[in-house]
Amino acid sequence: MKNLRVNDRIRLESVEPEMAPMIFNAIDCDRKYLREWLPFIDSTLYVTDTEDFIEQIIAQKGKRRDEVYAIMYKEEFAGLIGLKDTDWLNRKTEIGYWLCHGMQGKGIMTACVSFLSHFCFGKLGMNRVQLKVAKGNVKSEAIPLRLGFVFEGTEREGELIRGRYHDLSIFSLLRSERMLMPD
């Protein structure tokens, strides 16, 4: 799953070691913006931290590893999206994502989450796709709601960001519900 075409403007590329400087530079440029909701920002201080992250992904063996993709919008890096904590036995996975500040408001992430959800149900045979969003992250919470995901509840103090625990809203979509999902 090297490259996935979302639409005529958006492509997902499997992260590779040579992408580390590009990804790190985006994080570094948007550090203040991204650190509000992403716990890894304060520990991503050097390009080697991003290289280590990519190496950990690649080191997962087999076809059933979690996947992380660089989002390319009109050939420009826009952010990351990926599958995490995939449970192949029970056919469920979680989508995680972040988008550069300058790429907000273009429908990029909504298109990517929609595409990746359909991909999970169709190509990967998943039964359940979920997203977890920090309470108060209004822009990120709007994405699963826009796509027909169901709010399931709150994971209390589920994520530690800058020394403070945040509650997470849990949204899910089931295979049987995917036909209700907008394209």
C-alpha positions in Angstrom: 0.0 0.0 0.0 2.6 2.5 -1.1 0.4 5.2 -2.7 -3.3 5.7 -2.5 -5.1 8.3 -4.7 -7.9 10.0 -2.7 -8.9 12.4 -5.5 -7.3 14.5 -8.2 -5.7 16.8 -5.5 -4.9 14.4 -2.7 -2.6 11.4 -2.5 -1.5 9.3 0.4 2.1 8.0 0.4 3.4 5.4 2.8 5.9 7.1 5.0 9.5 6.3 4.2 12.8 7.3 5.9 13.6 9.9 3.3 10.4 11.8 4.3 11.7 12.5 7.8 13.1 16.0 7.1 9.9 17.0 5.3 7.7 15.8 8.1 9.9 17.2 10.8 10.1 20.6 9.1 6.3 20.8 9.0 6.1 19.9 12.7 8.8 22.4 13.6 7.2 25.2 11.6 3.7 24.5 13.1 5.0 23.5 16.6 2.9 26.1 18.5 -0.3 25.2 16.6 0.1 21.4 16.7 1.2 21.1 20.3 -2.2 22.1 21.6 -3.7 18.7 20.7 -0.8 16.4 19.9 1.2 14.8 22.7 4.3 13.9 20.7 5.1 17.5 19.6 7.2 18.4 22.6 9.3 15.2 22.3 9.9 15.7 18.6 12.8 18.1 18.8 15.1 16.9 16.1 14.8 15.3 12.7 16.2 12.1 14.3 13.0 11.9 16.4 11.0 11.7 13.2 13.4 9.2 11.7 13.0 7.0 14.8 9.2 7.2 14.5 9.3 6.2 10.8 11.8 3.3 11.6 9.4 2.0 14.3 6.6 1.9 11.8 8.7 0.1 9.1 10.1 -2.3 11.7 6.6 -3.8 12.3 6.7 -7.1 10.4 4.3 -8.4 7.8 1.4 -7.1 5.8 -0.6 -6.6 9.0 1.4 -3.7 10.4 -0.2 -0.3 11.1 0.1 2.0 8.2 1.0 5.7 8.3 0.7 8.0 5.2 2.0 11.4 4.3 -0.9 13.4 2.9 0.1 15.2 -0.3 -2.2 18.0 -1.4 -1.4 19.3 -4.8 2.1 17.8 -4.4 2.7 19.6 -1.1 3.0 17.9 2.2 -0.1 18.5 4.3 0.1 16.2 7.3 -0.1 12.6 8.4 -2.9 10.0 8.6 -2.7 6.4 9.6 -4.1 3.3 11.1 -3.1 2.4 14.7 -3.8 -0.3 17.2 -5.3 -2.5 14.5 -6.9 -5.6 15.9 -6.9 -8.1 13.0 -8.6 -10.9 14.9 -11.6 -8.6 15.7 -11.4 -6.6 12.4 -11.2 -3.2 13.9 -8.8 -0.3 13.7 -8.3 3.4 14.7 -7.5 6.3 12.4 -5.2 9.0 13.7 -4.4 12.2 11.9 -3.0 15.7 12.0 -2.9 18.5 9.4 -0.6 21.5 9.0 -2.1 24.8 9.9 -1.9 26.2 6.4 -3.8 23.2 5.0 -6.9 23.7 7.3 -10.3 24.5 5.8 -9.7 22.9 2.4 -11.6 19.6 3.1 -8.4 17.6 3.0 -8.8 15.7 6.2 -12.4 15.0 5.7 -11.6 13.5 2.3 -8.7 11.5 3.7 -10.7 10.1 6.6 -13.6 9.2 4.3 -11.3 7.5 1.8 -9.3 5.6 4.4 -12.5 4.4 6.2 -13.8 3.0 2.9 -10.4 1.5 2.2 -10.5 -0.2 5.7 -13.9 -1.7 5.0 -13.3 -2.7 1.4 -9.7 -3.6 1.0 -8.8 -4.6 4.5 -12.0 -6.3 5.5 -12.4 -4.3 8.7 -15.8 -4.3 10.6 -15.1 -1.2 12.8 -13.2 2.0 12.3 -12.9 4.4 15.2 -11.4 7.8 15.9 -10.5 9.4 19.2 -10.5 13.2 19.5 -9.5 15.3 22.5 -12.5 17.1 23.9 -12.4 20.7 22.9 -10.7 20.0 19.5 -13.7 21.3 17.6 -12.1 21.2 14.1 -11.1 17.5 14.6 -14.4 16.5 16.2 -16.3 17.9 13.2 -14.7 15.4 10.8 -16.2 12.1 12.2 -19.6 13.9 12.7 -19.5 15.2 9.1 -18.8 11.6 7.9 -21.6 9.9 9.9 -19.5 8.3 12.6 -21.4 7.6 15.8 -20.3 9.2 19.1 -19.9 6.3 21.5 -18.8 8.1 24.7 -15.8 9.5 26.5 -12.5 8.0 27.4 -11.9 9.9 30.6 -8.4 11.4 30.9 -7.3 9.3 27.9 -4.4 11.4 26.7 -1.6 13.3 28.4 -0.8 16.5 26.6 1.8 19.0 28.1 1.4 17.6 31.6 -2.4 17.6 31.6 -4.8 14.8 31.0 -7.5 15.3 28.4 -10.8 13.4 27.9 -11.2 11.8 24.5 -14.4 11.6 22.5 -14.8 8.2 20.8 -16.4 7.9 17.4 -17.0 4.8 15.4 -18.3 3.6 12.1 -19.3 0.0 11.4 -19.1 -1.9 8.1 -22.9 -2.2 8.1 -23.2 1.7 8.4 -20.6 2.6 5.8 -23.2 2.9 3.0 -24.7 5.8 5.0 -21.3 7.6 4.8 -20.9 10.4 2.3 -18.3 9.9 -0.5 
